[in-house]
Amino acid sequence: MSSPDLVVFHARITPCAEEETRMGRIEELATIEDGALVVRSGKVVRVGESERVLSETTLGPDTRLLDAEGRALIPGFLDPHSHALHAGRRIPEMQLRQEGKGYLEILQAGGGIQETVRATTAADDAAVVRDTRRRIGQAVACGTTTVEVKTGYGLTPEREMRLLRLLAQVRRRAPITILRTFLGLHAWPLGTEDRPVHIAEMNALLSDVAAKDLAEMVDVFCEEGVFSPAETLSHLAAARAAGLAIRLHADELRPSGGAELAAEIGARSADHLLAATDEGLRAMAEAGVVGVNLPGTAFFLHEHPLQAERQRAVGLRAALATDQNPGSSPTFSMPMVLSLAMHMAGFRPAEALLAATRNAASALGLEGTHGQLAEGFAADFLLLDDSDYRVLFYAFGMNPVAQVFAAGRSIAHDGRLTEEMRQWMDS
Ligand SMILES: [Zn+2]
């Protein structure tokens, strides 16, 4: 067996390898007080007590040894819901909302998502790719090592296919894991009249999307006034027939039957859920659908986030994500999302950390390879600037992530990206 590439020792390791990850069943996470992590070829090959691991591991001339000096070591965050692929920002809209305009009202008047569609359509390809990579760089600096990115600021078949091509460019040679979701049904395209024709055209794209390996997942904004459960079902059935995984934006603003639909069709996740009914959440839990909580969006839209207690009551598998987007959640900070989950939604630290690692991996279909520190899993991990991982919840609005490793390579240190990350962002 060849020698390891990296051994991190004297770390307080929380591997997040628990079997049970449903809300209501998690109190504390197992922690190795003086732990070591051994990495070879981008994967974890061993996790255990420092003394034992160091005495039993044969180091090679090129093995890097890193003394963590007692700092907390946890899996890298997986952010399973973002809209990072876009151009422009929407700062004035933030103030319109502050002055009393509703999110749907702004959208229906041609603002909101439509404004970002115009900006993204007008921007050159290179600018969209560069801006998206820069945003992902911000996510990495805050500890994200896997991110999902959706299309959805094209809305017509041609423009959505362009966004998929740009997403392929964004992902090229990326130092972290990037998963792609087709969200053609994100909002209604202005100038298009016939609903059934439009849905049929979008459905028809999906076999090509799968055949050309342009996305792993398909998502729909299922919401009263956006896409109905019937339209959502038609699109997701086409996605499944094409071999793509399915998920949906469900019950964000009003109870629209999205959670129930997600359970019925066995979606991988249903996301938002602020207005989901208890029956809908229960049906999701029973069907094994992950509930992706987006408390940053609730915070920014001045809504109440989905409460942890409601998810515990039904034993839902909860994940956390940023929902990074220019209108309702312009952050890529998972530590901020974790703080909001605890202080605004009542998550326990252990529940929130599993939601940002293990359960986020499940929402992305990566539960066998990412999201925990165990033998054979990706060596994606973080060293925090404290021995207690709960510093993530305590130092809200700050970045307590001291060092970020993806596939065993250091990609950010003290909030600054390494040369490898910077080169990728600028290339
Ligand atoms: Zn979203």
Residues whose N, C-alpha, C, O or C-beta is under 5 A from the ligand:
A	BS01	ZN	D323
